Amino acid sequence: MASERLAIRGGQPVRTDPWPRWPIWGPEEERALLEALHSGVWGVGGERVPELERRFAELHRARYAVACCNGTVALQIALVAAGIEAGDEVITSPYTFMATALAILAVGAVPVFVDVERETHNLDPALIDAAVTPRTRAIMPVHIGGRPADMDRILEAARRRGLVVIEDAAQGWLAAWRGTPVGALGDAGTFSFQSSKNLSGGEGGLVLTNDEALYQRAWSYHNCGRLPGGAWYDHATAGLNYRLGEFQAAVLLAGLARLPEQQERRRAAMDALDDALRAIDGLSTPRADDRITAHACHIYMVRLEPEAFPQGKQKIVDALQAEGIPAHPGYTTPLYRQGFWRWFSERKVGTGDLRWKDVFPRPPEDYDLPVTEELCRTTIWLKQDLLLAGPEAMADVGRAFGKVLGAARAGEL
C-alpha cells in the first residue's frame, strides 16, 4: 500500500504500472500501408481516401465528407464553403486550441469570443445574442474534450439570427447530442486526426455536411478549385491543395475499425472516474447531461475549487505526475491572450493603412471573460490514452487525487 507521504516529497507513488502508449497500431496498419504502397496510387485517384470519407460520414450520419490534410485546414475549408468572407464576424469559444481562431483569421474573418460554461467548458449559449452585430455571420461552437456543446440552444440562436453553424468537432469522433452525432448537427462540422487524437493518422482532417452545395464548394476549395467530375486543369473556382494522401487514409481506416471498441473502453473509464473523484473535497467533476448520448472521451476535465487550493494548479499537477498519474494542466492562457494577436493586429488589411486591429470589434487584450480565466487557472486534464487503461485502473487515479489534494489542503504540498 502506498505511503501517505507524497511521492514528490520522497514517498512511494500510487502507481508504478505503465499506462497505454499512443498511438496503438498493429498488423492492420502494416497491411493497409503495404497495400497502399503496392497499389502505386499514393494520392489523387486512390481508393482509400474516398472510402474513409464514406465510412466516416456513415458513422456520423452525414451525407457528405471531404478529407483533408489537417484539422486546422478543415475549419478553413468549412468557413470558405459556408460563405464566410473578409470582415465577417464568427462567434466562438476562448477555451480552445489556437486553430479555432486562426482558421477564422485565415479566411479574413474576425473571431468574436463569448465566455464558456463553468460546468462544461463549452460556449455559453446564453451569451450569444449579446455578441451578435450586423457583421455576425456564423457561430463556431467547440465540442471541447469530446463533450458536445449545448446544440439545442446554439442552433436555436443561429436560426433566430440567420447565422451559419460550423461545429469544431476536432475532438468529437462518435460523440452525439440527443442521438445525433456531432459534426452533422450544424451546417458543417470538422474533425482532426492529429497525432494525439482518438483516431489518428499522424495528421489529417475532415469536413462533414448534409448540404450538397456546401459539400461541392468544400471539395473544390480543398482540390485546387476543380469541380467534382471536371477536367484536371479546369480550375473553376479559387482553391488550394489541401488533399489527404492515401497512406494517411490507410492508417485511419485501420484505426476507424477499432475506434468503437476503444471508445466504449474510454467511456467506461470516464464513468469510473466520476465515481472515484466525485466525493473528493474541493474537486468538481463534469456535470451530467442526459442530452449527451455519447461522449468522445478525448479529455476528462476536473476543476479545482480555487479557495481550497491556493497553491495553484501546476503544483497539484506536478504532485499527481510524481504519483504516476499523467495529469495535464491543459489550457493555462485564454485564447484571446495568446501572443499571435499582436502579430495579426499590426498586419495591413488590403492596400491602405487599415490594420487588423482597426477591424476587430473589440481588441483581444480588452476581453475579460471570467469563467474562461478561472478555468485556465483551475482545470486539470486526464487524456484519452490514460482512459484506455480501462475502468479498473481509474482506482489509482482516484487514490492519487485523494492523496495529493488531502496533502494540499493540509498545507503539506
JOSULSUL-V405412 format. One line per field, one symbol per residue. ss: DSSP state (H for helix, E for strand, C for the rest). burial: 1 if it has 16 or more other ideal C-beta (glycine too) atoms within 10 Angstrom, else 0. Layout:
# JOSULSUL-V405412
ss = ???
burial = ???
This chain:
# JOSULSUL-V405412
ss = CCCCCCHHHCCCCCCCCCCCCCCCCCHHHHHHHHHHHHHCCCCCCCCHHHHHHHHHHHHCCCCEEEEECCHHHHHHHHHHHCCCCCCCEEEEECCCCHHHHHHHHHCCCEEEEECECCCCCCECHHHHHHHCCCCEEEEECECHHHCCCCHHHHHHHHHHHCCEEEEECCCCCCCEECCEECCCCCCEEEEECCCCCCCCCCCCEEEEECCHHHHHHHHHHHECCCCCCCCCCCCCCCCCECCCCHHHHHHHHHHHHHHHHHHHHHHHHHHHHHHHHCCCCCEECCCCCCCEEECCCCEEEEEECCCCCCCCHHHHHHHHHHCCCCCECCCCCCHHHCCHHHHHHCCECCCCCCEHHHHCCCCHHHCCCHHHHHHHHHEEEEEHHHHCCCHHHHHHHHHHHHHHHHHHHCCCC
burial = 01000111001011100010011010001001100100000000010110111001101101011111111111111111110100011111111110111111101111111111110111111011001100011111111111111110011011000011111111111111100111111111111111001111101111111110011111111111110000000000001001111111111111110010011011111101100110010011110000010111111111110000101010011011111110101110011110001000100000000001101100010010101110110111111111111010110111111111111100001
